[in-house]
Amino acid sequence: MSIHPSAIVEDGAQIGADVTVGPFCVVGSQVRLADRVELKSHVVVTGHTTIGEETVVYPFCVLGEVPQDVKFKGEAAQLIIGARNRIREHVTMNTGTQGGGGVTRVGDDGFFLAGSHVAHDAQVGNRVIIVNQSAVAGHCVIEDDVIIGGLCGIHQFVRIGRGAIIGALSMVTNDVIPYGLVQGPRGELDGLNLVGLKRRGVARADITALRVAFQTLKDGEGSFMERARRLGDETDSAYVSQMVDFILGDSDRQFLTPR
């Protein structure tokens, strides 16, 4: 390992093989850094925090501090960050709270751009991109392959389904269906993330099925939930089934529905 002389690594911290701790970093006593983690400089990792292998953390990040929640009373809580994430300058990620399950969790292969924030008890999936100055509030669920554009706010308890994209400057106050496209100052569901689907090599037949499903959710007979249940009974597309399962799953918010 390489620990700069100006860094502070408290007794009890678990440091893996080939870890780099740069100048003026602070690593707390309950922190675990897996193999080949790199802290560039001026990084604070504190609390009961785990960072997975090959994750790179850039200057002035604060990971594992107590949550920004007035109900927090110092109870034991964790921040678990997966492998191969890139966490850019001034990113903050907080531990969980007792009322939210006690764990804030970030998956693998994410990209968290400068100034972004992941709040207490959020559950962030794999390959998620959160662009500069965007904030994910407490108790949110961000599924795999989501992109959140710059200067966005995600309201507490909101779920964003797999493969969705949130345009810049959007405030998202309700759940977003998998593969949805949200844009506008007060985020509206404006279509599907077709570019993302094509980039991931999703078959044309599945994209067509998703487009038909979206149109059914928008214009079909009955309520939004009734349309979703009918889709679930009729589809043979795994992608449409993911969308239906998400809609019919437990939620603490309403949905953004197609315009």
N, C-alpha and C positions, 0 to 999 in steps of 0.2 A: 504494500500500500504506500501511498504518498500523501503525507499530511504536512501542510505548510507550517513552519514554526509559529506563525501568527494565528493559526486556527486554534479553537478551543474544542476539544473532544472530551466530554465529561466521562468519568468513570461509570462503567455499566453499559455504555454504548457498544453495540455489536457491529463490527466493521468487517466486511467480506474481503475476498482476495482482489487485489489490483484496484482497490478503491482510491480515488483521488479526492482529497479535501483541500481546496484552494485557500488563498489568503483570506484571513479575517472571517472565516466561516465559524459557526457555532453549532455543535452537534450535541443534543441533549442525552441524558443518561438512559432514557428508555427508547432510544432510536435504534433501528436496525437498518443498516445499509448493505444490500446484497452485493454480490460480486460485480466489479467493474462499474459501479456507480461513480459518477463524476459530479462534484460540487465545484463550480467554477471559482467564484469568490463571493465574499459578503453574503453567503447564504445562511439562513437560520432554519435548522430542522430541530424541532422540539416535540414535547409530548410523547405519547405512545404511538410512534410513527414508524412505518415500514416502507422502504423504497426498494422496488424490484431491480433486478440486474440490468445493467447497461443503460439505466436512466441517466440523463444529463440534465442538471439543474443550473440555470444561468444566474448571474449576479442579482442580489437584492430580493430573492424569493424568500417567503416565510411559509414554511410547511409545518403543520401540526400544532399551531397555536390554538388557544381555546376559542370556541365558537362565538360569533357575534350574535348572541341570543341572551336576552335578559333573564330567561328562565334557567340558564346554566348556573349550577351551584358548585362546580368543581368536581363533579362525578367523573369516574374513570371512563375514558372514551378513546377511540383510536382513529388514525388516518392510515389507510392501506393503499399504497400506490404500486401499480404493477410494473412490468418490465418494459424497457426500451422506450420510455416516454421522453419527450423533449419538452422541458418546462422553462419557458423563456423568462426574461427579466421582469421582476416585480410581480410575479404570480403569487397569489395567496390561496392556500387550501387549509381548511380548518378540520379539527377532529369532530366526531359526532356528539350527540347528546343522549342522555338516558331516555328521554321521551321519543327519540327518533331511531332507537335501536343501537346507539352507541358507536356506530362505525360509519365514517365517510370512506367511500371506496372508489378508486380510480383504476380502470383496467389497463390493458397493455397497448403499446404502440400509439399512444395519444400524442397530440401536438397542442400545447397550451401556450398561446402567444402572449406577448408582453401585456402585463396588467390585468390579465383575466383572473377570475375568482371562482372557486368551488367551495360552497358553503357547507355547513354542518349537515351530516346525514345524507348528503347527495350520493347517488349511486350512478357512476359514470362508466359506460361500457368500453369496449375495445375500439381502437382506431378512430376515436373521437377527436375532432378539431374544434377548438374554441379560440376565436380570433380576438385580436387586441381589445382590451377594455370591456369585454363581455363578462357578465356575472350570472352564475347559476345559483339560485337561492336554495335555502334549506329544504331537505326532503325531496328534491327533484330526482327523477329517474331519467337518465339520458342513455338510450340504448346504443348498440354498436353502430359505427359508421355514420354517426350524426355529424353535421357541420353547422356550427353556430357562428354567423358572421360577426363583424366588428360592431362594438357599441350596442350589443343586445342585452336585454334583461329577461331572464327566465324566472317567472313567478314561483314562489314556494309551492311544493306539492305537484307541480306540473310534470307530466310524463311526455317525453319526446321519443317517438317510435324509431325503430331501426331504419337507417338510411335516409332520414329526413334532412332537409336543409332549411336553415333559418337565415333569411336575408339580413343584411346590415341594418342597423338602426331600428330593429323591431323589438317591441315589448310583447312577450308571449305570456298570456294569462290563462290559457286553457291547453288541454292535451293536444298533441299533434300526432296524427296517424302515421304509421310507418311509410316511408318513401314520400311523405308530403313535402310540399314547397310552401313556405310561409314567408310573406313579405309585407311591408307597410309599417308605418309608425305604431299602429296598434295591430299587431300581427294578424293577418288573415290567411286562411288556407286557400292558396291560389293555384293549385295544381299538384303535379308530382315532380319529384327530383329526377327528371329524365336523364339529365347529364350525368348525375352520379350513378344511376343504374347502368347506363351504357359504358361508363368508365370501368365499372366492376365486371363487365362482360356478361351481364344478365341477358338471357336469351330473348330474342324478339317476341316469341310467343308469350313469355312471362310479362314482358313490358306491355304488350297488347292487353293481356288479362288484367293487369293493374289499371290500365287506362279505362277499360270497360267497367271495372269495379268502382273506380273513382266517379265515373259518370253516373253509375247506379246510386252511389251514396249521395250524389248531388241532386239527381232528378227523379229517383225512383219513388214508388208509392209508399205511403206509410211514414212513420217517424224514422229518424236517423238510425236508432238502434234496431228497429224492425228491418230496415234495409240491410244492415250489417248481418243480422241473423239469417236473412234470406240468402245473402252472398255466401255465407258459410255453408249452407246446405247445398248450394249449387256448384261451387267452384271445385276444380281439381288442380289449381295452381297453388304451390307451396307459398308463394309470395302473397297472394291474396289471402290465404289462410292465416299468415302472420298478421296481416292487417286486421282481419276479423277478430282473431284472438286478442289483439291489443285493444280493440274497441270494446269487446265484451269483458275485458279484464277489470280488476278492481281499480277504481280511480277516486281521488279526492277532489277532482276538478271536472268541469264540463269539457266538451270537445270544441276545438275549432272545426267548423263544418264548411264544406265547399261553398264558395260564393255562387 
